[in-house]
Amino acid sequence: MGRGVIGALAGFLVLSVTPAGVAAQDVGELFARINPSVVVIRAKGRDVTTRGVGTFSETGSGVLVSADGHVMTAAHVVHSMDEITVEFLGGEKVGAHVVSSEPAADLSLLQLTRVPAGAKVAPLGDSDKVRVGEQVAVVGAPYGLSYSLSVGWISAKWPANTVYKSLPLAEFFQTNATINTGNSGGPMFNMAGEVIGIVSHIISKSGGNEGLGFVVTMKTARQILIERKSVWGGLEGTLLTGELAEIFNVPGGAGYLVKTVAKDSPAWHAGVLGGDRVATINGQDIVVRGDIILDMDGIRIDSIGDLPRVREKMATMKSGDVVKIIVLRAGKVVELKGKIP
């Protein structure tokens, strides 16, 4: 009887170990398949501190989604950057620029100057079919450690404008797959090797991963970057309303205070100016002395929701069409003219 129990336990151990080994092998094969489509993004930009205007670097991740060189990533990695370099598996580096961006969903689309030999286009999956509890894989560059793999599960799915009011256009997956600084913009894959989301951010008290990662669904990415193509302006700033608008004497009671303008962006060529000083107002550090945008081609900037409306309108315009920009500059209302790229 004792031998029977021992034999049964031995059989159980063999059966329990084998599927885990097969699963590990499957993930390894998946990683080898998807790796050539993943990229590391290194960007350089300007920031304003109490010492004045300085430069800084950002490292993130992305994924090649078309044969002509389109790369999806997170907006906060590249949106207002002056210089963007994309690094492929093997170390080859290629220049890139933003062609479409929507900060309200934390999504951007890059165009590469060329596509390296050996790079593979990742297939895009249907995120609507993904269920809570499904296993997923994330590949990126956490803390600059290129092509790191983490595996986890979908913990929840959040409709747009429910988790973060600052990202009202983004539908999110929540995952316990390990995500850290540098993973931002990287792809989340299902076990079939299809991209089902773009990594956005984590919630963390410690600064490291705590199993609360948020990934923008491919449904949102398709709608904004492929179907609708939100036009990139190259601006980063702060919405002024209420008391802040009164302090800055903003006509109409609201406007968008420009912090930085990316070099060679449409806003840059239109002559929009960013700030160069930091002021503390009501306990909040705000970059000042930049233009305050009051109106973009007939759309008054009264709320954060007006900015996506501006980008949507621009997306319907033709390349070369003129856009009128009304700004408050040094106490005077000035009209600028830009062009749709």
LOFI-124999 format. One record per residue (C-alpha): residue in one letter; chain; x, y, z. Coordinates in pm, 1 decimal, decimal comma. Example, Ala and Ser with C-alpha at 12.3 -4.5 7.8 and 13.67 -1.06 7.14 Angstrom:
+---+---+----------+----------+----------+
! r ! c !     east !    north !       up !
+---+---+----------+----------+----------+
! a ! A !   1230,0 !   -450,0 !    780,0 !
! s ! A !   1367,0 !   -106,0 !    714,0 !
+---+---+----------+----------+----------+
END
This chain:
+---+---+----------+----------+----------+
! r ! c !     east !    north !       up !
+---+---+----------+----------+----------+
! m ! A !      0,0 !      0,0 !      0,0 !
! g ! A !    289,8 !    232,5 !     87,8 !
! r ! A !    452,0 !    153,7 !   -245,9 !
! g ! A !    124,4 !    234,8 !   -422,5 !
! v ! A !    108,5 !    575,5 !   -258,5 !
! i ! A !    471,7 !    645,3 !   -345,3 !
! g ! A !    410,9 !    532,3 !   -702,7 !
! a ! A !    103,7 !    750,5 !   -730,9 !
! l ! A !    293,9 !   1051,5 !   -595,3 !
! a ! A !    577,3 !    990,8 !   -838,6 !
! g ! A !    331,0 !    977,8 !  -1125,4 !
! f ! A !    166,1 !   1297,8 !  -1006,2 !
! l ! A !    502,1 !   1475,5 !   -992,2 !
! v ! A !    587,2 !   1370,9 !  -1346,3 !
! l ! A !    248,6 !   1488,8 !  -1472,3 !
! s ! A !    266,6 !   1820,7 !  -1284,6 !
! v ! A !    617,7 !   1904,5 !  -1403,0 !
! t ! A !    569,9 !   1826,4 !  -1771,4 !
! p ! A !    308,0 !   2092,3 !  -1857,7 !
! a ! A !    515,8 !   2363,5 !  -1684,5 !
! g ! A !    815,0 !   2264,7 !  -1896,1 !
! v ! A !    606,1 !   2277,3 !  -2212,5 !
! a ! A !    468,3 !   2618,9 !  -2115,3 !
! a ! A !    818,2 !   2754,1 !  -2053,3 !
! q ! A !    928,7 !   2621,9 !  -2391,3 !
! d ! A !    627,7 !   2787,8 !  -2558,8 !
! v ! A !    710,1 !   3125,4 !  -2402,0 !
! g ! A !   1070,9 !   3090,9 !  -2514,3 !
! e ! A !    959,1 !   3020,9 !  -2870,7 !
! l ! A !    717,9 !   3316,1 !  -2851,9 !
! f ! A !    996,7 !   3547,8 !  -2734,5 !
! a ! A !   1220,7 !   3443,3 !  -3023,5 !
! r ! A !    935,7 !   3514,5 !  -3267,8 !
! i ! A !    830,9 !   3855,3 !  -3139,2 !
! n ! A !   1170,3 !   4002,4 !  -3046,1 !
! p ! A !   1266,7 !   4127,5 !  -3398,6 !
! s ! A !    960,1 !   4355,4 !  -3404,0 !
! v ! A !   1037,4 !   4525,7 !  -3071,3 !
! v ! A !   1249,6 !   4842,5 !  -3059,1 !
! v ! A !   1422,0 !   5053,9 !  -2796,1 !
! i ! A !   1352,7 !   5426,8 !  -2825,7 !
! r ! A !   1604,0 !   5684,8 !  -2709,7 !
! a ! A !   1486,3 !   6045,3 !  -2725,3 !
! k ! A !   1637,2 !   6382,6 !  -2637,6 !
! g ! A !   1441,1 !   6691,7 !  -2544,7 !
! r ! A !   1445,8 !   7019,3 !  -2354,8 !
! d ! A !   1308,2 !   7084,3 !  -2010,9 !
! v ! A !   1272,5 !   7395,7 !  -1798,2 !
! t ! A !   1391,7 !   7395,4 !  -1437,5 !
! t ! A !   1472,0 !   7659,8 !  -1179,4 !
! r ! A !   1814,4 !   7683,8 !  -1346,3 !
! g ! A !   1665,3 !   7760,1 !  -1687,4 !
! v ! A !   1632,7 !   7554,4 !  -2005,2 !
! g ! A !   1829,6 !   7229,0 !  -2012,3 !
! t ! A !   1835,8 !   6903,0 !  -2205,2 !
! f ! A !   1733,8 !   6555,2 !  -2091,3 !
! s ! A !   1708,3 !   6203,3 !  -2230,3 !
! e ! A !   1423,1 !   5952,4 !  -2225,2 !
! t ! A !   1437,5 !   5578,3 !  -2284,1 !
! g ! A !   1130,7 !   5379,7 !  -2383,3 !
! s ! A !   1016,7 !   5097,7 !  -2606,0 !
! g ! A !    804,2 !   5050,2 !  -2915,9 !
! v ! A !    694,1 !   4804,0 !  -3181,4 !
! l ! A !    721,1 !   4799,3 !  -3561,9 !
! v ! A !    367,3 !   4775,0 !  -3704,1 !
! s ! A !    411,4 !   4833,2 !  -4078,7 !
! a ! A !    658,2 !   4742,7 !  -4352,8 !
! d ! A !    702,6 !   5110,3 !  -4444,6 !
! g ! A !    844,0 !   5193,6 !  -4101,9 !
! h ! A !    564,8 !   5290,0 !  -3861,9 !
! v ! A !    640,7 !   5231,0 !  -3493,0 !
! m ! A !    381,8 !   5253,3 !  -3214,0 !
! t ! A !    489,8 !   5383,7 !  -2874,7 !
! a ! A !    369,9 !   5590,0 !  -2577,0 !
! a ! A !    319,2 !   5964,0 !  -2626,6 !
! h ! A !    500,3 !   6058,1 !  -2305,8 !
! v ! A !    820,0 !   5902,5 !  -2443,9 !
! v ! A !    838,5 !   6103,1 !  -2769,9 !
! h ! A !    561,4 !   6365,8 !  -2795,9 !
! s ! A !    764,6 !   6684,9 !  -2741,9 !
! m ! A !   1115,2 !   6551,2 !  -2807,5 !
! d ! A !   1369,4 !   6718,9 !  -3037,2 !
! e ! A !   1556,7 !   6405,1 !  -3143,4 !
! i ! A !   1441,9 !   6041,1 !  -3163,2 !
! t ! A !   1654,5 !   5733,3 !  -3231,1 !
! v ! A !   1510,7 !   5383,2 !  -3266,5 !
! e ! A !   1731,7 !   5083,4 !  -3190,2 !
! f ! A !   1656,5 !   4738,3 !  -3330,8 !
! l ! A !   1757,3 !   4391,1 !  -3217,7 !
! g ! A !   2128,3 !   4359,5 !  -3291,3 !
! g ! A !   2198,3 !   4723,8 !  -3213,1 !
! e ! A !   2125,2 !   4892,7 !  -3547,2 !
! k ! A !   2002,3 !   5250,2 !  -3492,2 !
! v ! A !   1763,8 !   5445,8 !  -3713,9 !
! g ! A !   1635,6 !   5803,3 !  -3695,0 !
! a ! A !   1261,8 !   5867,8 !  -3656,1 !
! h ! A !   1006,9 !   6146,1 !  -3619,1 !
! v ! A !    651,7 !   6166,8 !  -3484,5 !
! v ! A !    373,6 !   6162,1 !  -3744,8 !
! s ! A !     71,5 !   6112,5 !  -3520,2 !
! s ! A !     22,2 !   6163,1 !  -3147,3 !
! e ! A !   -253,2 !   6179,4 !  -2886,4 !
! p ! A !   -140,5 !   6258,1 !  -2529,7 !
! a ! A !   -499,7 !   6210,1 !  -2407,6 !
! a ! A !   -450,5 !   5839,1 !  -2483,5 !
! d ! A !    -71,1 !   5828,1 !  -2431,2 !
! l ! A !    -12,2 !   5705,0 !  -2786,8 !
! s ! A !    224,1 !   5814,3 !  -3064,5 !
! l ! A !    316,5 !   5684,5 !  -3408,3 !
! l ! A !    672,1 !   5723,8 !  -3539,8 !
! q ! A !    801,1 !   5713,5 !  -3896,1 !
! l ! A !   1145,2 !   5558,6 !  -3940,3 !
! t ! A !   1391,6 !   5702,2 !  -4191,2 !
! r ! A !   1443,3 !   5342,8 !  -4308,1 !
! v ! A !   1359,1 !   4987,9 !  -4201,2 !
! p ! A !   1664,1 !   4772,0 !  -4116,4 !
! a ! A !   1708,6 !   4432,8 !  -4279,4 !
! g ! A !   1586,9 !   4156,9 !  -4049,6 !
! a ! A !   1327,6 !   4371,0 !  -3873,1 !
! k ! A !    985,8 !   4207,4 !  -3855,3 !
! v ! A !    643,2 !   4366,6 !  -3853,2 !
! a ! A !    434,4 !   4259,2 !  -3554,8 !
! p ! A !     79,5 !   4140,7 !  -3627,0 !
! l ! A !   -192,3 !   4342,4 !  -3452,6 !
! g ! A !   -445,9 !   4148,0 !  -3248,7 !
! d ! A !   -809,3 !   4209,3 !  -3157,5 !
! s ! A !   -806,8 !   4343,0 !  -2801,0 !
! d ! A !  -1186,6 !   4311,5 !  -2777,3 !
! k ! A !  -1142,8 !   3933,2 !  -2769,1 !
! v ! A !   -896,8 !   3940,6 !  -2478,8 !
! r ! A !  -1044,7 !   3822,4 !  -2148,1 !
! v ! A !   -942,1 !   3884,2 !  -1790,1 !
! g ! A !   -720,0 !   3594,0 !  -1682,3 !
! e ! A !   -544,6 !   3548,1 !  -2017,4 !
! q ! A !   -166,8 !   3513,6 !  -2015,6 !
! v ! A !     32,4 !   3790,2 !  -2184,5 !
! a ! A !    395,0 !   3882,3 !  -2254,9 !
! v ! A !    559,1 !   4225,4 !  -2239,8 !
! v ! A !    891,0 !   4300,6 !  -2409,7 !
! g ! A !   1078,6 !   4626,4 !  -2356,8 !
! a ! A !   1372,7 !   4803,9 !  -2199,6 !
! p ! A !   1308,6 !   4837,2 !  -1824,6 !
! y ! A !   1574,6 !   5067,9 !  -1677,9 !
! g ! A !   1745,2 !   5057,3 !  -2018,0 !
! l ! A !   1791,5 !   4678,5 !  -2012,5 !
! s ! A !   1700,1 !   4612,7 !  -2374,6 !
! y ! A !   1476,9 !   4326,6 !  -2485,2 !
! s ! A !   1369,0 !   4209,6 !  -2142,5 !
! l ! A !   1072,9 !   3972,8 !  -2127,3 !
! s ! A !    808,9 !   3959,0 !  -1855,8 !
! v ! A !    504,1 !   3734,0 !  -1846,5 !
! g ! A !    181,7 !   3778,4 !  -1653,2 !
! w ! A !   -193,8 !   3790,0 !  -1683,5 !
! i ! A !   -466,6 !   4038,0 !  -1765,7 !
! s ! A !   -598,9 !   4150,4 !  -1427,0 !
! a ! A !   -878,6 !   4382,7 !  -1542,4 !
! k ! A !  -1009,2 !   4584,2 !  -1835,0 !
! w ! A !  -1106,7 !   4948,8 !  -1791,0 !
! p ! A !  -1325,7 !   5150,4 !  -2032,2 !
! a ! A !  -1206,5 !   5492,6 !  -2151,6 !
! n ! A !  -1224,2 !   5780,0 !  -1902,2 !
! t ! A !  -1256,8 !   5558,1 !  -1593,5 !
! v ! A !   -903,4 !   5507,4 !  -1454,9 !
! y ! A !   -728,5 !   5835,2 !  -1539,4 !
! k ! A !   -909,5 !   6160,8 !  -1612,1 !
! s ! A !   -585,2 !   6292,6 !  -1764,3 !
! l ! A !   -603,9 !   6013,7 !  -2026,2 !
! p ! A !   -974,7 !   6023,3 !  -2115,4 !
! l ! A !   -942,4 !   5859,1 !  -2458,6 !
! a ! A !   -757,6 !   5545,7 !  -2347,9 !
! e ! A !   -916,5 !   5207,5 !  -2283,4 !
! f ! A !   -680,9 !   5012,1 !  -2055,8 !
! f ! A !   -578,3 !   4658,7 !  -1974,3 !
! q ! A !   -450,2 !   4616,0 !  -1620,3 !
! t ! A !   -178,1 !   4352,3 !  -1586,8 !
! n ! A !     48,7 !   4199,2 !  -1324,7 !
! a ! A !    324,4 !   4143,2 !  -1584,2 !
! t ! A !    637,1 !   4320,4 !  -1456,3 !
! i ! A !    657,2 !   4674,1 !  -1595,9 !
! n ! A !    915,8 !   4934,9 !  -1496,9 !
! t ! A !   1068,6 !   5258,6 !  -1624,4 !
! g ! A !   1178,1 !   5200,4 !  -1985,1 !
! n ! A !    892,5 !   4961,4 !  -2065,1 !
! s ! A !    672,8 !   5257,9 !  -2159,8 !
! g ! A !    558,6 !   5237,0 !  -2521,7 !
! g ! A !    650,2 !   4870,4 !  -2552,3 !
! p ! A !    412,3 !   4606,3 !  -2686,4 !
! m ! A !    199,5 !   4361,2 !  -2492,3 !
! f ! A !    154,3 !   4033,1 !  -2681,4 !
! n ! A !    -97,7 !   3755,7 !  -2648,1 !
! m ! A !     29,5 !   3397,8 !  -2660,4 !
! a ! A !    -31,4 !   3389,9 !  -3037,9 !
! g ! A !    233,6 !   3662,1 !  -3083,0 !
! e ! A !    -13,0 !   3940,3 !  -3167,7 !
! v ! A !     15,5 !   4291,2 !  -3021,4 !
! i ! A !   -291,0 !   4359,6 !  -2807,3 !
! g ! A !   -174,3 !   4677,4 !  -2633,4 !
! i ! A !     88,8 !   4947,1 !  -2581,2 !
! v ! A !    239,6 !   4986,1 !  -2232,9 !
! s ! A !    153,5 !   5319,6 !  -2071,9 !
! h ! A !    244,3 !   5336,6 !  -1701,1 !
! i ! A !    233,0 !   5177,3 !  -1357,4 !
! i ! A !     83,6 !   5269,1 !  -1021,2 !
! s ! A !    356,6 !   5244,3 !   -761,9 !
! k ! A !    430,8 !   5371,1 !   -411,4 !
! s ! A !    787,9 !   5242,9 !   -418,9 !
! g ! A !    875,7 !   5357,6 !   -770,4 !
! g ! A !    912,4 !   4995,2 !   -886,5 !
! n ! A !    668,2 !   4737,4 !  -1012,3 !
! e ! A !    387,4 !   4642,5 !   -775,6 !
! g ! A !    172,9 !   4442,0 !  -1017,0 !
! l ! A !    -36,9 !   4739,2 !  -1127,0 !
! g ! A !     58,7 !   4799,8 !  -1489,3 !
! f ! A !   -168,1 !   4978,6 !  -1736,4 !
! v ! A !   -159,7 !   4910,5 !  -2108,8 !
! v ! A !   -357,9 !   5099,3 !  -2374,3 !
! t ! A !   -561,8 !   4847,8 !  -2574,7 !
! m ! A !   -498,7 !   4787,0 !  -2943,7 !
! k ! A !   -857,0 !   4894,4 !  -3009,6 !
! t ! A !   -770,0 !   5243,9 !  -2887,9 !
! a ! A !   -435,8 !   5242,3 !  -3072,5 !
! r ! A !   -599,9 !   5141,0 !  -3402,1 !
! q ! A !   -868,5 !   5406,5 !  -3372,6 !
! i ! A !   -634,3 !   5692,3 !  -3284,4 !
! l ! A !   -312,6 !   5613,2 !  -3472,2 !
! i ! A !   -434,2 !   5423,4 !  -3779,7 !
! e ! A !   -800,0 !   5497,1 !  -3849,4 !
! r ! A !   -820,9 !   5857,1 !  -3727,5 !
! k ! A !   -453,6 !   5966,3 !  -3735,2 !
! s ! A !   -436,7 !   6236,5 !  -3472,1 !
! v ! A !   -209,4 !   6511,6 !  -3605,5 !
! w ! A !    108,6 !   6584,6 !  -3410,3 !
! g ! A !    163,0 !   6947,1 !  -3314,4 !
! g ! A !    474,7 !   6906,5 !  -3100,2 !
! l ! A !    345,1 !   7102,4 !  -2799,8 !
! e ! A !    357,0 !   7032,0 !  -2428,3 !
! g ! A !    202,0 !   7260,0 !  -2169,7 !
! t ! A !    -53,2 !   7332,4 !  -1899,2 !
! l ! A !   -420,3 !   7425,0 !  -1923,5 !
! l ! A !   -498,2 !   7750,8 !  -1742,9 !
! t ! A !   -849,1 !   7791,1 !  -1602,6 !
! g ! A !  -1012,4 !   7951,0 !  -1300,1 !
! e ! A !   -773,1 !   8126,7 !  -1062,0 !
! l ! A !   -465,3 !   8042,0 !  -1269,7 !
! a ! A !   -621,5 !   8205,1 !  -1576,7 !
! e ! A !   -697,1 !   8513,8 !  -1366,2 !
! i ! A !   -337,8 !   8530,6 !  -1240,7 !
! f ! A !   -208,8 !   8521,7 !  -1599,8 !
! n ! A !   -479,3 !   8768,3 !  -1718,7 !
! v ! A !   -595,4 !   8529,0 !  -1988,2 !
! p ! A !   -868,2 !   8677,0 !  -2212,5 !
! g ! A !  -1180,9 !   8462,4 !  -2205,4 !
! g ! A !  -1081,5 !   8292,0 !  -1881,0 !
! a ! A !   -890,4 !   7992,7 !  -2025,7 !
! g ! A !   -592,1 !   7902,2 !  -2240,9 !
! y ! A !   -306,8 !   7655,9 !  -2294,7 !
! l ! A !     26,4 !   7771,6 !  -2151,5 !
! v ! A !    303,8 !   7628,3 !  -2370,0 !
! k ! A !    593,3 !   7467,8 !  -2184,9 !
! t ! A !    802,1 !   7325,9 !  -2472,2 !
! v ! A !    784,2 !   7306,8 !  -2850,9 !
! a ! A !    959,1 !   7018,3 !  -3028,5 !
! k ! A !   1211,3 !   7121,7 !  -3292,2 !
! d ! A !   1087,5 !   7093,5 !  -3653,0 !
! s ! A !    731,0 !   7026,5 !  -3537,0 !
! p ! A !    435,3 !   7211,5 !  -3697,2 !
! a ! A !    409,1 !   7436,7 !  -3390,7 !
! w ! A !    783,2 !   7510,9 !  -3410,0 !
! h ! A !    754,2 !   7621,5 !  -3774,1 !
! a ! A !    445,6 !   7830,4 !  -3688,8 !
! g ! A !    655,7 !   8027,8 !  -3440,6 !
! v ! A !    489,8 !   7913,5 !  -3116,0 !
! l ! A !    719,2 !   7986,4 !  -2820,5 !
! g ! A !    775,9 !   7775,2 !  -2511,0 !
! g ! A !    865,5 !   7892,5 !  -2160,9 !
! d ! A !   1207,6 !   7947,3 !  -2006,8 !
! r ! A !   1143,6 !   7999,9 !  -1634,1 !
! v ! A !    976,4 !   7814,2 !  -1347,9 !
! a ! A !    742,8 !   7995,7 !  -1108,6 !
! t ! A !    572,0 !   7854,4 !   -800,7 !
! i ! A !    206,6 !   7956,6 !   -795,4 !
! n ! A !    -22,2 !   7834,1 !   -516,9 !
! g ! A !    234,7 !   7566,6 !   -436,5 !
! q ! A !    250,4 !   7443,2 !   -797,0 !
! d ! A !    564,6 !   7471,5 !  -1012,8 !
! i ! A !    465,7 !   7607,4 !  -1353,8 !
! v ! A !    685,5 !   7683,0 !  -1655,7 !
! v ! A !    615,7 !   8044,1 !  -1753,0 !
! r ! A !    693,7 !   8305,3 !  -2022,8 !
! g ! A !    570,8 !   8079,9 !  -2301,5 !
! d ! A !    281,1 !   8156,8 !  -2537,2 !
! i ! A !    -71,7 !   8099,7 !  -2407,4 !
! i ! A !   -280,2 !   7950,0 !  -2687,8 !
! l ! A !   -632,4 !   8092,6 !  -2686,7 !
! d ! A !   -771,3 !   7958,3 !  -3013,9 !
! m ! A !   -667,7 !   7697,8 !  -3270,5 !
! d ! A !   -832,7 !   7748,6 !  -3607,8 !
! g ! A !  -1163,5 !   7858,7 !  -3457,0 !
! i ! A !  -1168,4 !   7621,9 !  -3159,2 !
! r ! A !  -1146,7 !   7804,2 !  -2826,8 !
! i ! A !   -923,0 !   7633,4 !  -2570,5 !
! d ! A !  -1152,7 !   7627,2 !  -2266,9 !
! s ! A !  -1094,0 !   7274,9 !  -2131,8 !
! i ! A !   -859,7 !   6976,2 !  -2167,5 !
! g ! A !  -1119,1 !   6815,3 !  -2395,6 !
! d ! A !  -1069,0 !   7089,1 !  -2655,9 !
! l ! A !   -715,3 !   6971,3 !  -2735,8 !
! p ! A !   -824,4 !   6634,8 !  -2884,6 !
! r ! A !  -1093,3 !   6829,5 !  -3078,2 !
! v ! A !   -821,3 !   7045,7 !  -3231,4 !
! r ! A !   -619,2 !   6740,1 !  -3334,1 !
! e ! A !   -929,1 !   6573,5 !  -3479,4 !
! k ! A !  -1006,2 !   6881,5 !  -3688,4 !
! m ! A !   -649,7 !   6898,2 !  -3816,6 !
! a ! A !   -668,0 !   6532,9 !  -3914,5 !
! t ! A !   -948,6 !   6620,3 !  -4159,2 !
! m ! A !   -739,5 !   6892,9 !  -4326,0 !
! k ! A !   -506,1 !   6848,3 !  -4621,3 !
! s ! A !   -128,4 !   6870,2 !  -4613,4 !
! g ! A !    -27,3 !   7233,3 !  -4659,6 !
! d ! A !   -355,6 !   7378,8 !  -4531,0 !
! v ! A !   -307,0 !   7687,9 !  -4313,6 !
! v ! A !   -399,2 !   7679,4 !  -3944,2 !
! k ! A !   -456,2 !   8005,0 !  -3752,5 !
! i ! A !   -324,4 !   8010,0 !  -3396,1 !
! i ! A !   -422,1 !   8290,7 !  -3159,6 !
! v ! A !   -183,5 !   8331,4 !  -2865,1 !
! l ! A !   -132,5 !   8564,4 !  -2573,0 !
! r ! A !    234,4 !   8667,2 !  -2577,2 !
! a ! A !    377,8 !   8912,0 !  -2322,6 !
! g ! A !     33,9 !   9059,8 !  -2261,6 !
! k ! A !    -55,0 !   9103,6 !  -2630,1 !
! v ! A !   -283,4 !   8890,1 !  -2848,6 !
! v ! A !    -89,0 !   8769,0 !  -3153,7 !
! e ! A !   -202,5 !   8568,7 !  -3458,5 !
! l ! A !     31,0 !   8298,3 !  -3589,7 !
! k ! A !     -5,2 !   8077,2 !  -3895,8 !
! g ! A !    101,5 !   7716,1 !  -3924,4 !
! k ! A !     65,0 !   7445,5 !  -4187,7 !
! i ! A !    -63,4 !   7090,7 !  -4176,0 !
! p ! A !    234,3 !   6855,4 !  -4238,5 !
+---+---+----------+----------+----------+
END
